[in-house]
Amino acid sequence: MLKGLRVGVIRELPDSGFQRGVSASFRASLALLEAHGAEIVEISAPHFEYGVAAYYLILPAEASSNLAKFDSVRFGLRVTPSGTATVEDVMAATREAGFGDEVKRRIILGTYALSAGYYDAYYGSAQKVRTLIQRDFDAAFGSVDVIATPSAPTTAFRLGERIDDPLQMYLNDLTTIPANLAGVPGLSIPSGLAEEDGLPVGIQFLAPVREDARLYRVGAALEALLEDGWGGPLLDRAPALTTRGGVS
């Protein structure tokens, strides 16, 4: 079914930073692919690990510029303070009411990264890393058809559990962000349940630019093999989840 398919596994993505159940499910999926004719090839993408740092400089910088249009005059919400208010007062009140804490954090980070004296050190350097990640992918796709990674380092955390630790939330994007930076397509499918908490785990495939169809073929093939082994969709085996109010 998968004979001749070459699946790349990134050498610089060690198991140490991943939840044990995530790594186990990933290795089991690779073994299943190999058992049905795929070849697992170790590749090098030395700049992959810098993706999160680069992304969270580029994204806030571009977001801070794009969100400038929400000035209470041309787009969106308008909040008018009581009494006599200047345009600046209305703008400040509107953004205070309309933007959440995370949006404000990103605007501040982005404005700082683009400010005079810091542009080259932060935004400019992040763009250089982006180019290096693109080159890593170009080189890798010269020897493999797709690249496989876990979809995330951990299973899903509880709603609001990491709201006070944005860095931990950003690090959960470790494997997915490089695709955004490089401009390549990615696909994630369920690959099992983590042994520690019984929550779903995913495997991600990346393909060269404009090779989305390749992802669909590989993803569909693995999904069929996995569901055949499970006897049905993963959702049928996942634990029932409840809200804080106890409602399923």
ZABA-906829 format. One record per residue (C-alpha): residue number from 1; x, y, z. Coordinates in Angstrom, 1 decimal. Example, Ala and Ser with C-alpha at 12.3 -4.5 7.8 and 13.67 -1.06 7.14 Angstrom:
2
+-----+--------+--------+--------+
| pos |     c1 |     c2 |     c3 |
+-----+--------+--------+--------+
|   1 |   12.3 |   -4.5 |    7.8 |
|   2 |   13.7 |   -1.1 |    7.1 |
+-----+--------+--------+--------+
***
This chain:
248
+-----+--------+--------+--------+
| pos |     c1 |     c2 |     c3 |
+-----+--------+--------+--------+
|   1 |    0.0 |    0.0 |    0.0 |
|   2 |    2.8 |    2.4 |    0.9 |
|   3 |    5.6 |    0.7 |   -1.0 |
|   4 |    8.3 |    3.2 |   -2.1 |
|   5 |    7.1 |    6.0 |    0.2 |
|   6 |   10.0 |    7.7 |    1.9 |
|   7 |    9.1 |    9.2 |    5.3 |
|   8 |   11.5 |   11.6 |    6.9 |
|   9 |   12.0 |   11.8 |   10.6 |
|  10 |   13.9 |   14.8 |   12.0 |
|  11 |   17.1 |   14.0 |   13.8 |
|  12 |   17.1 |   17.2 |   15.8 |
|  13 |   13.6 |   16.5 |   17.3 |
|  14 |   14.5 |   14.4 |   20.3 |
|  15 |   12.0 |   12.4 |   22.4 |
|  16 |   13.1 |   14.2 |   25.6 |
|  17 |   10.8 |   17.2 |   25.0 |
|  18 |    7.7 |   15.1 |   24.4 |
|  19 |    5.2 |   13.4 |   26.6 |
|  20 |    5.9 |    9.7 |   26.8 |
|  21 |    2.6 |    8.7 |   25.4 |
|  22 |    3.0 |   11.1 |   22.4 |
|  23 |    6.4 |    9.6 |   21.6 |
|  24 |    5.1 |    6.0 |   21.9 |
|  25 |    2.2 |    6.7 |   19.6 |
|  26 |    4.4 |    8.4 |   17.0 |
|  27 |    6.9 |    5.5 |   17.0 |
|  28 |    4.0 |    3.0 |   16.7 |
|  29 |    2.6 |    4.9 |   13.6 |
|  30 |    6.1 |    4.9 |   12.0 |
|  31 |    6.4 |    1.2 |   12.6 |
|  32 |    3.0 |    0.6 |   11.0 |
|  33 |    4.0 |    2.7 |    7.9 |
|  34 |    7.2 |    0.7 |    7.7 |
|  35 |    5.4 |   -2.6 |    8.0 |
|  36 |    3.3 |   -1.7 |    5.0 |
|  37 |    6.2 |   -0.8 |    2.7 |
|  38 |    7.2 |    2.8 |    3.6 |
|  39 |   10.9 |    3.6 |    4.3 |
|  40 |   11.7 |    5.6 |    7.4 |
|  41 |   14.6 |    8.0 |    6.7 |
|  42 |   16.4 |   10.1 |    9.3 |
|  43 |   16.9 |   13.6 |    8.0 |
|  44 |   18.5 |   16.8 |    9.3 |
|  45 |   16.6 |   20.0 |    9.9 |
|  46 |   19.0 |   21.9 |   12.2 |
|  47 |   16.9 |   25.1 |   12.4 |
|  48 |   13.6 |   23.4 |   13.1 |
|  49 |   14.0 |   23.9 |   16.8 |
|  50 |   14.3 |   27.7 |   16.4 |
|  51 |   10.9 |   27.9 |   14.7 |
|  52 |    8.9 |   28.9 |   17.9 |
|  53 |   11.3 |   31.7 |   18.7 |
|  54 |   11.3 |   33.0 |   15.1 |
|  55 |    7.5 |   32.7 |   14.8 |
|  56 |    6.7 |   34.6 |   18.0 |
|  57 |    8.8 |   37.5 |   16.8 |
|  58 |    7.4 |   37.5 |   13.2 |
|  59 |    3.8 |   37.0 |   14.2 |
|  60 |    3.5 |   39.7 |   16.8 |
|  61 |    5.4 |   42.2 |   14.6 |
|  62 |    3.0 |   41.6 |   11.7 |
|  63 |    0.0 |   41.5 |   14.0 |
|  64 |    0.9 |   44.8 |   15.6 |
|  65 |    0.9 |   46.4 |   12.2 |
|  66 |   -2.3 |   44.8 |   11.0 |
|  67 |   -4.2 |   45.6 |   14.1 |
|  68 |   -3.4 |   49.2 |   13.9 |
|  69 |   -6.4 |   49.6 |   11.6 |
|  70 |   -8.7 |   48.9 |   14.5 |
|  71 |   -8.6 |   52.5 |   15.7 |
|  72 |  -12.3 |   53.0 |   16.6 |
|  73 |  -12.7 |   55.2 |   13.5 |
|  74 |  -12.5 |   53.0 |   10.4 |
|  75 |  -13.1 |   49.4 |   11.6 |
|  76 |  -14.8 |   47.4 |   14.3 |
|  77 |  -15.8 |   48.4 |   17.8 |
|  78 |  -16.1 |   51.9 |   19.1 |
|  79 |  -16.1 |   52.7 |   22.8 |
|  80 |  -16.7 |   56.4 |   23.8 |
|  81 |  -15.6 |   57.4 |   27.3 |
|  82 |  -18.0 |   59.6 |   29.3 |
|  83 |  -17.5 |   63.3 |   29.1 |
|  84 |  -15.3 |   65.1 |   26.6 |
|  85 |  -13.1 |   62.7 |   24.8 |
|  86 |  -10.4 |   63.1 |   22.2 |
|  87 |   -9.8 |   60.7 |   19.3 |
|  88 |   -6.9 |   59.3 |   21.3 |
|  89 |   -9.2 |   58.7 |   24.3 |
|  90 |  -11.7 |   56.9 |   22.2 |
|  91 |   -9.0 |   54.8 |   20.5 |
|  92 |   -7.5 |   53.8 |   23.9 |
|  93 |  -10.9 |   52.9 |   25.4 |
|  94 |  -11.8 |   50.9 |   22.3 |
|  95 |   -8.7 |   48.9 |   22.3 |
|  96 |   -8.8 |   48.3 |   26.0 |
|  97 |  -12.3 |   46.9 |   25.7 |
|  98 |  -11.9 |   45.1 |   22.4 |
|  99 |   -8.5 |   43.4 |   22.7 |
| 100 |   -7.9 |   40.5 |   25.2 |
| 101 |   -4.7 |   40.1 |   27.2 |
| 102 |   -3.0 |   37.8 |   24.6 |
| 103 |   -3.7 |   40.2 |   21.8 |
| 104 |   -2.3 |   43.1 |   23.8 |
| 105 |    0.8 |   41.1 |   24.7 |
| 106 |    1.4 |   40.4 |   21.0 |
| 107 |    0.9 |   44.0 |   20.0 |
| 108 |    3.4 |   45.1 |   22.6 |
| 109 |    6.0 |   42.4 |   21.6 |
| 110 |    5.5 |   43.2 |   17.9 |
| 111 |    5.8 |   47.0 |   18.4 |
| 112 |    9.0 |   46.5 |   20.4 |
| 113 |   10.5 |   44.1 |   17.8 |
| 114 |    9.9 |   46.7 |   15.0 |
| 115 |   11.1 |   49.7 |   17.0 |
| 116 |   14.1 |   51.7 |   15.9 |
| 117 |   17.3 |   50.1 |   17.1 |
| 118 |   15.7 |   46.6 |   17.6 |
| 119 |   14.4 |   45.8 |   14.1 |
| 120 |   17.6 |   44.1 |   12.9 |
| 121 |   18.3 |   42.4 |   16.2 |
| 122 |   14.8 |   40.8 |   16.5 |
| 123 |   12.4 |   40.9 |   13.5 |
| 124 |   15.3 |   40.9 |   10.9 |
| 125 |   17.0 |   38.0 |   12.6 |
| 126 |   13.8 |   36.1 |   12.9 |
| 127 |   13.3 |   36.5 |    9.1 |
| 128 |   16.8 |   35.1 |    8.5 |
| 129 |   15.9 |   32.0 |   10.7 |
| 130 |   12.7 |   31.6 |    8.6 |
| 131 |   14.8 |   31.4 |    5.4 |
| 132 |   17.1 |   28.8 |    7.0 |
| 133 |   14.1 |   26.7 |    8.0 |
| 134 |   12.8 |   26.9 |    4.4 |
| 135 |   16.2 |   25.8 |    3.2 |
| 136 |   16.2 |   22.9 |    5.6 |
| 137 |   12.8 |   21.7 |    4.2 |
| 138 |   14.0 |   22.1 |    0.6 |
| 139 |   17.0 |   20.0 |    1.3 |
| 140 |   15.0 |   17.3 |    3.1 |
| 141 |   12.4 |   17.0 |    0.4 |
| 142 |   15.2 |   16.2 |   -2.0 |
| 143 |   15.5 |   12.8 |   -0.3 |
| 144 |   12.0 |   12.1 |    1.2 |
| 145 |    8.4 |   12.3 |    0.1 |
| 146 |    7.0 |   13.6 |    3.3 |
| 147 |    8.2 |   14.5 |    6.8 |
| 148 |    6.5 |   13.1 |    9.9 |
| 149 |    6.5 |   14.6 |   13.4 |
| 150 |    4.1 |   14.4 |   16.4 |
| 151 |    1.4 |   17.0 |   16.1 |
| 152 |    2.2 |   18.4 |   19.5 |
| 153 |    4.6 |   17.7 |   22.3 |
| 154 |    1.8 |   16.9 |   24.8 |
| 155 |   -1.9 |   15.9 |   24.9 |
| 156 |   -4.5 |   18.7 |   25.3 |
| 157 |   -4.3 |   20.6 |   28.6 |
| 158 |   -7.3 |   21.8 |   30.4 |
| 159 |   -9.1 |   24.9 |   29.3 |
| 160 |   -7.3 |   27.9 |   31.0 |
| 161 |   -4.7 |   25.6 |   32.7 |
| 162 |   -1.7 |   27.5 |   31.1 |
| 163 |   -3.3 |   30.9 |   30.7 |
| 164 |   -0.8 |   32.4 |   33.1 |
| 165 |    2.2 |   30.8 |   31.4 |
| 166 |    2.1 |   31.9 |   27.7 |
| 167 |    5.6 |   30.5 |   27.0 |
| 168 |    4.4 |   27.0 |   27.8 |
| 169 |    1.4 |   27.6 |   25.5 |
| 170 |    3.7 |   28.8 |   22.7 |
| 171 |    6.1 |   25.8 |   23.1 |
| 172 |    3.1 |   23.5 |   22.3 |
| 173 |    3.4 |   24.8 |   18.7 |
| 174 |    6.9 |   23.4 |   18.4 |
| 175 |    6.2 |   21.0 |   15.6 |
| 176 |    3.5 |   22.8 |   13.6 |
| 177 |    5.0 |   26.3 |   13.4 |
| 178 |    7.9 |   25.4 |   11.0 |
| 179 |    5.3 |   24.6 |    8.3 |
| 180 |    3.9 |   28.1 |    8.6 |
| 181 |    7.3 |   29.7 |    8.4 |
| 182 |    8.4 |   27.6 |    5.4 |
| 183 |    5.1 |   27.8 |    3.6 |
| 184 |    4.7 |   24.1 |    3.2 |
| 185 |    1.4 |   22.1 |    3.6 |
| 186 |    0.8 |   20.1 |    6.7 |
| 187 |   -1.8 |   17.5 |    7.8 |
| 188 |   -2.5 |   16.0 |   11.2 |
| 189 |   -4.5 |   12.8 |   11.8 |
| 190 |   -5.3 |   11.0 |   15.1 |
| 191 |   -2.7 |    8.3 |   15.9 |
| 192 |   -3.8 |    6.9 |   19.2 |
| 193 |   -4.4 |    7.6 |   22.9 |
| 194 |   -1.6 |    8.5 |   25.3 |
| 195 |   -1.0 |    5.9 |   27.9 |
| 196 |   -0.7 |    8.4 |   30.7 |
| 197 |   -4.1 |   10.2 |   30.4 |
| 198 |   -6.0 |    8.4 |   27.7 |
| 199 |   -6.3 |   11.6 |   25.6 |
| 200 |   -5.9 |   11.7 |   21.8 |
| 201 |   -2.5 |   12.0 |   20.1 |
| 202 |   -1.8 |   13.1 |   16.5 |
| 203 |    0.8 |   12.5 |   13.9 |
| 204 |    1.7 |   15.3 |   11.5 |
| 205 |    2.9 |   15.0 |    7.9 |
| 206 |    4.6 |   17.8 |    5.9 |
| 207 |    5.0 |   17.8 |    2.1 |
| 208 |    6.7 |   20.1 |   -0.4 |
| 209 |    5.0 |   23.3 |   -1.6 |
| 210 |    1.8 |   22.6 |   -3.6 |
| 211 |    1.9 |   18.9 |   -2.8 |
| 212 |   -1.2 |   18.9 |   -0.7 |
| 213 |   -2.6 |   15.8 |   -2.6 |
| 214 |    0.4 |   13.8 |   -1.4 |
| 215 |   -0.5 |   14.5 |    2.2 |
| 216 |   -4.1 |   13.4 |    1.6 |
| 217 |   -2.9 |   10.1 |    0.1 |
| 218 |   -0.4 |    9.4 |    2.9 |
| 219 |   -2.8 |   10.5 |    5.7 |
| 220 |   -5.7 |    8.5 |    4.3 |
| 221 |   -3.5 |    5.4 |    4.0 |
| 222 |   -2.3 |    5.6 |    7.6 |
| 223 |   -5.7 |    6.5 |    8.9 |
| 224 |   -7.2 |    3.4 |    7.2 |
| 225 |   -4.5 |    1.2 |    8.7 |
| 226 |   -5.0 |    2.6 |   12.2 |
| 227 |   -8.8 |    2.4 |   12.1 |
| 228 |   -8.5 |   -1.2 |   10.9 |
| 229 |   -6.4 |   -2.0 |   13.9 |
| 230 |   -8.7 |   -0.1 |   16.3 |
| 231 |  -11.8 |   -1.6 |   14.8 |
| 232 |  -13.3 |    1.9 |   14.1 |
| 233 |  -12.6 |    5.6 |   14.5 |
| 234 |  -10.4 |    6.7 |   17.4 |
| 235 |  -13.3 |    8.8 |   18.7 |
| 236 |  -15.1 |    5.6 |   19.7 |
| 237 |  -12.2 |    4.7 |   22.0 |
| 238 |  -11.6 |    8.2 |   23.5 |
| 239 |  -12.7 |    8.9 |   27.0 |
| 240 |  -15.9 |   11.0 |   27.6 |
| 241 |  -15.0 |   14.5 |   28.5 |
| 242 |  -17.0 |   16.7 |   30.9 |
| 243 |  -17.1 |   20.4 |   31.5 |
| 244 |  -16.4 |   22.1 |   34.8 |
| 245 |  -20.2 |   21.9 |   35.4 |
| 246 |  -20.1 |   18.1 |   34.9 |
| 247 |  -22.0 |   18.2 |   31.6 |
| 248 |  -20.7 |   15.7 |   29.0 |
+-----+--------+--------+--------+
***
